Amino acid sequence: MEIGVSKICIFCKTEKPENEFSLEHIFPQSLGGAQASDLFKTRHVCQRCNSIMGLFVDAPLVKNFFSQNDMAENALYYIDLNKPMPLPLRYMGVHQSLVSDPNLTCELWMGPHGGLVYHRRPKADSRYDTFAGGNPIDNKKFGGEVYIFAQHSDEYWNLVLLQSVMKSFKSSKRISGNIELPNDDNYFHEPTSYENEFLSSLKAAQGEVHKGSLAIQIGFEQRFLCKFALGVGVDRLGERYLESTDARELRNALWAKTPNERDSYDVEFSDFFQNREPEEARFLAWPGVHTIMLYPVHGRLLAIIYLYGKNRLMVTISKDENLWSTSIDQAEVYVLCPSLDKFSGPMCVEDLLAHRLGHRQISDLAEIEEKRFDPSTLPKITDL
């Protein structure tokens, strides 16, 4: 792949100077990929492709309604009730009636355990209608305002709410609806008369039914799976994989603009909605944890990903046994807990199953499980 001081990008297959390449997280950084091993990272991606992958490949997987709320739900499995910390917010869609200006939109978010957050911002290009939060690049420049309302008086969860808002909306003005932050006079921004007018309308809407709308992109996981298979294929099987028929088909499918166009290429991957909470996830994965497997079976090398122990994503890396049969003769398993910044692997499936069934212990996994919290024990919001 390297030619002198140049490299060939594994995604666009273009030769470019070495200084035009940057670190690409094959498994998205926003899902905990920074903690993963080097197998799930590469420096053989040019900066242009790196930016495209983040905005149009990883973001559709991470920022859709389902993934955003799975992330928020599963973060509760690793909370510390003695230490408030920021957690993902739940996305409820675009509010249909609060904003009359056609250039603005208002999204409704819910706190980790109580609290309403209204994000009024400039309306993004229609390409980002399926992204929770809109265009993340525009939001860094024009963050709009977030209006924060408590739904109870529990100090711990209101601190979690405020910390979560600060982390999720770093470039937005923070305006209090009915909530205060102890010992920090600089958290909230003073609203302008224009913002006070909108704040008044939000206060009047409290207690009313909010009607929201959502846009869903069909096949949002497909381009990510193509990217993942290509990246891991090159890292695990070496440079010769890049010239294989499977790599070529994956690359073509990666750049296809629609699911119908993607169907014309010889790429095998699963459907996100047909594999939510598969039966085998009880043994191979658990809530709040990602499990990644490289699985040789029936002449194919598969990548199988259980996101948060719920959604099974699957893609064929290679159908050419000559590329992998001598180096991968049994399944390799990797476990990632983003809430704890913990990564473990590779391990074999038999060892993972033996641990999950209580026959043998893997210390890394035991450490993760020891810190697991049961969200069903939390009091109801109405009881706080």
GIUR-V208378 format. One record per pair of residues at least 6 apart in sequence whose ideal C-beta (glycine too) atoms are under 8 Angstrom apart, sorted by the first residue. I is the first residue (numbers start at 0). GAP is how many residues later the second one is. If there is no record, write none. Layout:
I_GAP ; I_GAP
//
This chain:
0_6 ; 0_7 ; 0_9 ; 0_43 ; 0_233 ; 0_238 ; 0_241 ; 1_6 ; 1_16 ; 2_12 ; 4_12 ; 4_13 ; 5_9 ; 5_10 ; 5_11 ; 5_12 ; 6_8 ; 6_9 ; 6_11 ; 6_14 ; 6_37 ; 6_39 ; 7_6 ; 7_7 ; 7_8 ; 7_36 ; 7_234 ; 8_7 ; 8_12 ; 8_35 ; 8_36 ; 8_37 ; 8_40 ; 9_32 ; 9_34 ; 9_35 ; 9_220 ; 9_221 ; 9_224 ; 9_232 ; 10_34 ; 10_35 ; 10_38 ; 10_42 ; 10_216 ; 10_219 ; 10_240 ; 10_243 ; 11_34 ; 11_36 ; 11_37 ; 12_229 ; 12_238 ; 13_32 ; 15_30 ; 19_26 ; 19_27 ; 19_28 ; 20_22 ; 20_23 ; 20_24 ; 20_25 ; 20_26 ; 21_21 ; 21_23 ; 21_24 ; 21_25 ; 21_28 ; 22_18 ; 22_19 ; 22_20 ; 22_27 ; 23_17 ; 23_18 ; 23_19 ; 23_20 ; 23_21 ; 23_25 ; 23_26 ; 23_29 ; 23_207 ; 24_8 ; 24_9 ; 24_11 ; 24_15 ; 24_16 ; 24_33 ; 25_7 ; 25_13 ; 25_14 ; 25_15 ; 25_16 ; 25_201 ; 25_202 ; 25_205 ; 25_206 ; 25_209 ; 26_6 ; 26_9 ; 26_13 ; 26_201 ; 26_263 ; 26_265 ; 26_309 ; 27_30 ; 27_33 ; 27_34 ; 27_196 ; 29_28 ; 29_32 ; 30_31 ; 30_40 ; 30_259 ; 30_276 ; 30_305 ; 30_307 ; 31_258 ; 31_304 ; 31_305 ; 31_306 ; 31_309 ; 31_311 ; 32_7 ; 32_8 ; 32_303 ; 34_301 ; 34_303 ; 34_306 ; 34_307 ; 34_308 ; 35_298 ; 35_300 ; 35_307 ; 36_297 ; 36_306 ; 36_308 ; 37_197 ; 38_193 ; 38_196 ; 38_197 ; 38_295 ; 39_191 ; 39_192 ; 39_195 ; 39_252 ; 39_294 ; 40_194 ; 41_189 ; 41_192 ; 41_193 ; 43_190 ; 44_8 ; 44_186 ; 52_174 ; 54_81 ; 54_82 ; 55_167 ; 56_166 ; 56_167 ; 56_170 ; 56_197 ; 57_166 ; 57_169 ; 58_72 ; 58_77 ; 59_70 ; 59_71 ; 59_157 ; 59_160 ; 59_161 ; 59_163 ; 59_164 ; 60_6 ; 60_159 ; 60_160 ; 60_163 ; 61_6 ; 61_9 ; 62_68 ; 62_69 ; 62_70 ; 62_73 ; 63_66 ; 63_67 ; 63_68 ; 63_152 ; 63_153 ; 63_156 ; 64_26 ; 64_28 ; 64_67 ; 64_149 ; 64_151 ; 65_206 ; 65_245 ; 66_240 ; 67_20 ; 67_22 ; 67_23 ; 67_64 ; 68_21 ; 68_22 ; 69_237 ; 69_238 ; 69_240 ; 69_241 ; 70_17 ; 70_237 ; 71_15 ; 71_16 ; 71_17 ; 71_18 ; 71_19 ; 71_40 ; 72_17 ; 72_235 ; 72_302 ; 73_213 ; 73_214 ; 73_234 ; 73_235 ; 73_236 ; 73_265 ; 74_12 ; 74_13 ; 74_37 ; 74_213 ; 74_264 ; 75_11 ; 75_36 ; 75_37 ; 75_297 ; 75_299 ; 75_302 ; 76_210 ; 76_211 ; 76_262 ; 76_295 ; 76_296 ; 76_297 ; 76_298 ; 77_210 ; 77_259 ; 77_261 ; 77_262 ; 77_293 ; 77_294 ; 77_295 ; 78_6 ; 78_8 ; 78_33 ; 78_294 ; 78_296 ; 80_75 ; 80_292 ; 83_72 ; 83_75 ; 83_76 ; 83_79 ; 84_75 ; 84_78 ; 85_74 ; 85_77 ; 85_78 ; 85_80 ; 85_81 ; 85_82 ; 86_25 ; 86_73 ; 86_77 ; 87_24 ; 87_76 ; 87_80 ; 88_20 ; 88_21 ; 88_22 ; 88_23 ; 88_28 ; 88_75 ; 88_76 ; 88_79 ; 89_19 ; 89_20 ; 89_21 ; 89_22 ; 90_16 ; 90_18 ; 90_41 ; 90_42 ; 91_15 ; 91_16 ; 91_17 ; 91_18 ; 91_118 ; 91_120 ; 92_14 ; 92_15 ; 92_119 ; 92_120 ; 92_121 ; 93_11 ; 93_12 ; 93_13 ; 93_14 ; 93_118 ; 93_119 ; 93_120 ; 94_11 ; 94_12 ; 94_13 ; 94_23 ; 94_115 ; 94_116 ; 94_117 ; 95_115 ; 95_116 ; 95_117 ; 96_114 ; 97_8 ; 97_20 ; 97_22 ; 97_100 ; 97_103 ; 97_104 ; 97_107 ; 98_6 ; 98_7 ; 98_21 ; 101_21 ; 102_19 ; 102_20 ; 103_16 ; 103_17 ; 103_18 ; 103_19 ; 103_40 ; 104_15 ; 104_16 ; 104_17 ; 104_18 ; 104_19 ; 104_29 ; 105_12 ; 105_13 ; 105_14 ; 105_15 ; 106_11 ; 106_12 ; 106_14 ; 106_25 ; 106_26 ; 106_27 ; 107_8 ; 107_9 ; 107_10 ; 107_11 ; 107_102 ; 107_104 ; 108_7 ; 108_8 ; 108_9 ; 108_10 ; 108_59 ; 109_6 ; 109_7 ; 110_6 ; 110_40 ; 110_46 ; 110_49 ; 110_50 ; 110_53 ; 111_45 ; 111_48 ; 111_49 ; 111_52 ; 112_44 ; 112_47 ; 112_265 ; 112_268 ; 113_36 ; 113_37 ; 113_38 ; 113_40 ; 113_43 ; 113_44 ; 113_47 ; 113_267 ; 113_270 ; 114_33 ; 114_34 ; 114_35 ; 114_36 ; 114_42 ; 114_43 ; 114_46 ; 114_64 ; 115_32 ; 115_33 ; 115_35 ; 115_61 ; 116_29 ; 116_30 ; 116_31 ; 116_32 ; 116_44 ; 116_48 ; 116_52 ; 117_28 ; 117_29 ; 117_31 ; 117_59 ; 117_84 ; 118_14 ; 118_25 ; 118_26 ; 118_27 ; 118_50 ; 118_53 ; 119_24 ; 119_25 ; 119_26 ; 119_27 ; 119_78 ; 120_13 ; 120_18 ; 120_21 ; 120_22 ; 120_23 ; 120_24 ; 120_51 ; 121_16 ; 121_20 ; 121_22 ; 122_11 ; 123_7 ; 123_10 ; 123_11 ; 123_14 ; 124_10 ; 126_8 ; 127_6 ; 127_7 ; 128_86 ; 129_85 ; 129_86 ; 129_87 ; 129_90 ; 132_6 ; 132_35 ; 138_30 ; 138_32 ; 138_33 ; 139_30 ; 139_31 ; 140_30 ; 141_29 ; 142_26 ; 142_27 ; 142_28 ; 142_29 ; 142_30 ; 143_28 ; 143_29 ; 144_27 ; 144_28 ; 144_29 ; 144_30 ; 144_44 ; 144_46 ; 144_50 ; 144_53 ; 145_19 ; 145_23 ; 145_26 ; 145_27 ; 145_28 ; 145_29 ; 146_28 ; 146_29 ; 146_30 ; 146_51 ; 146_52 ; 146_55 ; 147_13 ; 147_14 ; 147_17 ; 147_26 ; 147_27 ; 147_28 ; 147_29 ; 147_31 ; 148_28 ; 148_29 ; 148_30 ; 148_53 ; 148_57 ; 149_8 ; 149_11 ; 149_27 ; 149_28 ; 149_29 ; 150_230 ; 151_6 ; 151_229 ; 151_230 ; 151_232 ; 152_231 ; 153_230 ; 154_27 ; 156_227 ; 157_21 ; 158_22 ; 158_23 ; 160_18 ; 161_17 ; 161_19 ; 161_25 ; 164_9 ; 165_8 ; 165_21 ; 172_16 ; 172_18 ; 172_22 ; 173_13 ; 173_14 ; 173_15 ; 174_13 ; 174_14 ; 174_16 ; 174_20 ; 174_24 ; 175_12 ; 176_22 ; 176_25 ; 176_26 ; 176_29 ; 177_25 ; 177_28 ; 180_6 ; 180_7 ; 190_8 ; 217_41 ; 218_39 ; 218_40 ; 218_43 ; 219_52 ; 220_48 ; 220_51 ; 220_92 ; 221_31 ; 221_37 ; 221_40 ; 221_47 ; 222_30 ; 222_31 ; 222_33 ; 222_39 ; 223_89 ; 224_44 ; 224_78 ; 224_88 ; 224_89 ; 224_90 ; 225_24 ; 225_25 ; 225_27 ; 225_28 ; 225_41 ; 225_43 ; 225_89 ; 226_27 ; 227_75 ; 227_77 ; 227_87 ; 228_17 ; 228_21 ; 228_74 ; 228_86 ; 228_87 ; 228_88 ; 229_17 ; 229_20 ; 229_21 ; 229_24 ; 231_62 ; 231_71 ; 231_85 ; 232_8 ; 232_9 ; 232_11 ; 232_13 ; 232_14 ; 232_17 ; 232_84 ; 232_85 ; 233_7 ; 233_8 ; 233_13 ; 235_58 ; 235_81 ; 235_88 ; 235_91 ; 235_92 ; 236_80 ; 236_81 ; 236_86 ; 236_87 ; 236_90 ; 239_83 ; 240_6 ; 240_77 ; 240_82 ; 243_74 ; 243_76 ; 243_79 ; 244_21 ; 244_74 ; 244_75 ; 245_20 ; 245_70 ; 245_71 ; 245_72 ; 245_73 ; 245_74 ; 248_16 ; 248_17 ; 248_18 ; 249_15 ; 249_17 ; 251_13 ; 252_9 ; 252_12 ; 252_14 ; 255_6 ; 255_8 ; 255_9 ; 266_48 ; 266_49 ; 267_32 ; 267_47 ; 267_48 ; 268_44 ; 268_45 ; 268_46 ; 268_47 ; 269_42 ; 269_43 ; 269_44 ; 269_45 ; 271_39 ; 271_41 ; 274_36 ; 274_37 ; 274_38 ; 274_39 ; 275_34 ; 275_35 ; 275_36 ; 276_33 ; 276_34 ; 277_28 ; 277_34 ; 280_25 ; 280_28 ; 280_29 ; 280_31 ; 282_69 ; 282_70 ; 282_73 ; 282_74 ; 283_7 ; 283_9 ; 283_22 ; 283_49 ; 283_65 ; 283_68 ; 283_69 ; 283_72 ; 284_6 ; 284_21 ; 284_24 ; 284_25 ; 285_23 ; 285_70 ; 285_83 ; 285_86 ; 286_21 ; 286_22 ; 286_23 ; 287_20 ; 287_21 ; 287_49 ; 287_51 ; 287_84 ; 288_19 ; 288_20 ; 288_46 ; 288_47 ; 288_48 ; 288_79 ; 289_15 ; 289_16 ; 289_17 ; 289_18 ; 289_19 ; 289_45 ; 289_46 ; 289_47 ; 289_48 ; 290_14 ; 290_15 ; 290_18 ; 290_42 ; 290_43 ; 290_44 ; 290_45 ; 291_11 ; 291_12 ; 291_13 ; 291_14 ; 291_41 ; 291_42 ; 291_43 ; 291_44 ; 291_53 ; 292_9 ; 292_10 ; 292_11 ; 292_12 ; 292_38 ; 292_39 ; 292_40 ; 292_41 ; 292_56 ; 293_7 ; 293_8 ; 293_9 ; 293_23 ; 293_34 ; 293_37 ; 293_38 ; 294_6 ; 294_7 ; 294_8 ; 294_9 ; 294_36 ; 295_6 ; 295_28 ; 295_29 ; 295_32 ; 295_33 ; 295_34 ; 295_35 ; 298_20 ; 298_22 ; 299_16 ; 299_18 ; 299_19 ; 300_15 ; 300_16 ; 300_17 ; 300_18 ; 300_22 ; 300_23 ; 300_27 ; 301_12 ; 301_13 ; 301_14 ; 301_15 ; 302_11 ; 302_12 ; 302_13 ; 302_14 ; 303_8 ; 303_9 ; 303_10 ; 304_7 ; 304_8 ; 304_9 ; 305_6 ; 305_7 ; 306_6 ; 316_7 ; 317_6 ; 329_18 ; 329_19 ; 330_17 ; 330_18 ; 331_13 ; 331_14 ; 331_15 ; 331_16 ; 332_12 ; 332_13 ; 332_14 ; 332_15 ; 332_16 ; 332_19 ; 333_9 ; 333_10 ; 333_11 ; 333_12 ; 333_13 ; 334_7 ; 334_8 ; 334_9 ; 334_10 ; 334_12 ; 334_17 ; 334_29 ; 334_30 ; 334_33 ; 335_6 ; 335_7 ; 335_8 ; 336_6 ; 336_31 ; 339_28 ; 339_31 ; 341_22 ; 341_25 ; 341_26 ; 343_18 ; 343_20 ; 343_21 ; 343_24 ; 346_15 ; 350_9 ; 350_11 ; 351_10 ; 351_13 ; 353_6 ; 354_6 ; 354_7 ; 354_10 ; 354_11
//
